[in-house]
Amino acid sequence: MHLDIIELQSFYATALGKLAASVITSALDPLWLPMPQERLVGIGYTLPYLNHFASRAERAFAFMPARQGATGWPHDQALSTALVYDEELPLPDSSVDRILLVHTLEFSESSSETLKEIWRVLSPNGQLIVVVPNRRGVWARMEHTPFGSGRPFSRGQLLQAFREANFTPGKVVNALHVPPTRWRWLQQSSGLIESVGTRLWPLFGGVVIGEAHKRLYQGLPVLKRSSRRVFVPVLTPQGTARQQPVKVTIHDPRERSAK
């Protein structure tokens, strides 16, 4: 099941969505290493997090998967949004310093191909940060949040995906220990619950957050992509008459000399 842009916007506009964004942003902060003249790209639905981190970057872009849909961002400046296929990013090699992946990997047709494409566009020593639903967490079992859709990951599965795509795994943390409930009294205690959950049951957070760096000393094999799309033009006029093929006759000059 793929979520569209309307569902994602609606969730993050609720009190529970704002709480989830705040908790995840706090967990991302320690992983956000300073980079001079940083070029940042968020892939998926990353707007609640880009609003916080884009000010640290020299430039920032929001890439949204075609199956999800897109919305304009930022609202007070020139638009920096693009509708893309996550396996075919419209960027040259080694052109981005940091990529933030949220609400993407769990919906990818091939998570391996998505990560390999990200490896291609990241600069040497570039940083990738991924947020995915935790297979052990409660949020992955609740369909009223975006984290209850798609394929959840365990810590081991995320680390293995990094290695297969030629990344060097870094820190992996769990966050979002507060239950996905709409009860306000429980949401108001989210700070305490998150603190206690991080210490007592860290593996059961709602999301797994992993960081990795581009590894350069090994090449990636070039394989035929199983999920390669075929683009079909939709504006081709129908019913137009076909042009008749023109017959072209080529004369051999040796025939004239023989005559």
Residue pairs with C-beta under 8 A, 6 or more apart in sequence:
1 149
1 150
2 67
2 68
2 107
2 149
2 150
3 45
3 68
3 103
3 107
3 146
3 149
3 150
4 68
4 69
5 45
5 64
5 68
5 69
5 70
5 71
6 69
7 146
8 45
8 68
8 103
8 146
9 71
11 17
11 145
11 146
12 18
12 20
12 21
12 45
12 47
12 48
14 182
15 182
15 184
15 187
16 145
16 180
16 181
16 182
16 187
17 48
17 145
19 178
19 187
19 190
20 145
20 147
20 176
20 180
20 206
21 48
21 49
23 175
23 176
23 178
23 190
23 194
24 49
24 131
24 175
24 176
24 207
24 209
25 48
25 49
25 52
26 175
27 173
27 175
27 176
27 209
28 49
28 53
28 100
28 129
28 131
28 209
30 171
31 129
31 170
31 171
31 173
31 209
31 211
32 53
32 56
32 129
33 127
34 56
35 97
35 98
35 127
37 58
37 97
38 56
38 57
38 58
38 97
38 98
39 57
39 58
39 59
39 60
39 95
39 96
39 97
39 98
39 123
40 50
40 53
40 54
40 56
40 57
40 59
40 60
40 61
40 96
40 97
40 98
40 99
40 100
41 60
41 61
41 62
41 63
41 91
41 96
41 98
41 99
41 100
41 121
42 49
42 50
42 60
42 61
42 62
42 63
42 99
42 100
42 101
42 102
43 63
43 64
43 65
43 84
43 86
43 89
43 99
43 100
43 101
43 102
43 104
43 118
44 63
44 64
44 65
44 68
44 86
44 101
44 102
44 103
44 104
45 64
45 68
45 102
45 103
45 146
46 62
46 100
46 101
46 102
46 103
47 62
47 71
47 73
49 100
49 102
50 60
50 62
50 73
50 100
51 74
53 60
53 100
54 60
54 74
57 98
59 80
60 80
61 80
61 81
61 82
62 73
62 80
62 81
62 82
63 81
63 82
63 84
63 86
63 89
64 70
64 71
64 81
64 82
64 83
64 84
65 83
65 84
65 85
65 86
65 104
65 107
66 83
66 84
66 85
67 107
68 103
68 107
69 83
70 81
70 82
70 83
71 81
72 79
72 81
73 79
73 80
73 81
74 80
82 90
84 90
85 229
86 104
86 108
86 114
86 117
87 108
87 109
87 110
87 113
87 114
87 117
87 225
87 227
88 117
89 117
89 118
89 120
89 121
91 121
92 121
93 120
93 121
94 120
94 121
94 122
94 123
94 124
94 126
95 121
95 123
96 121
96 122
96 123
96 126
97 122
97 123
97 126
97 127
98 126
98 127
98 128
98 129
99 118
99 121
99 122
99 126
99 127
99 128
99 129
100 129
100 131
101 118
101 128
101 129
101 130
101 131
102 130
102 131
103 131
103 146
103 150
104 114
105 111
105 114
105 115
105 130
105 132
105 153
105 161
106 132
106 133
106 149
106 150
106 151
106 152
106 153
107 149
107 150
107 151
108 114
109 227
110 225
110 226
110 227
111 161
112 161
112 164
112 165
113 225
113 226
113 227
115 128
115 161
115 162
115 164
115 165
115 167
116 165
116 166
116 220
118 128
118 165
119 165
119 166
119 167
119 214
119 220
120 220
122 128
122 214
123 214
124 214
124 216
125 213
125 214
126 213
126 214
127 170
127 211
127 212
127 213
128 162
128 167
128 211
128 212
128 213
128 214
129 209
129 210
129 211
130 158
130 209
130 210
130 211
130 212
131 207
131 208
131 209
132 152
132 153
132 158
132 207
132 208
132 210
133 139
133 140
133 147
133 148
133 150
133 152
133 153
133 206
133 207
133 208
134 140
134 152
134 153
134 154
134 174
134 176
134 203
134 204
134 205
134 206
134 207
134 208
135 152
135 153
135 154
135 157
136 154
136 203
136 204
137 147
137 152
137 174
137 176
137 204
137 205
137 206
137 207
138 179
138 180
138 204
138 206
139 145
139 147
139 148
139 176
139 180
139 206
139 207
140 147
140 148
140 152
140 206
141 148
142 148
142 180
143 149
144 180
145 180
147 176
147 180
147 206
147 207
148 180
153 161
153 208
154 208
155 172
155 174
155 203
155 208
155 210
158 172
158 208
158 210
159 169
159 172
159 210
162 168
162 169
162 210
162 212
163 169
165 220
166 214
166 215
166 218
166 220
167 212
167 213
167 214
167 215
168 212
168 213
168 214
168 215
169 210
169 211
169 212
170 210
170 211
170 212
170 213
171 210
171 211
172 208
172 209
172 210
172 211
173 202
173 208
173 209
173 210
174 198
174 202
174 203
174 204
174 205
174 207
174 208
174 209
175 194
175 198
175 205
175 206
175 207
175 209
176 194
176 205
176 206
176 207
177 193
177 194
177 196
177 197
177 198
177 201
177 204
177 205
177 206
178 186
178 187
178 190
178 193
178 194
178 197
178 206
179 186
179 193
180 206
181 187
186 193
197 204
197 205
198 205
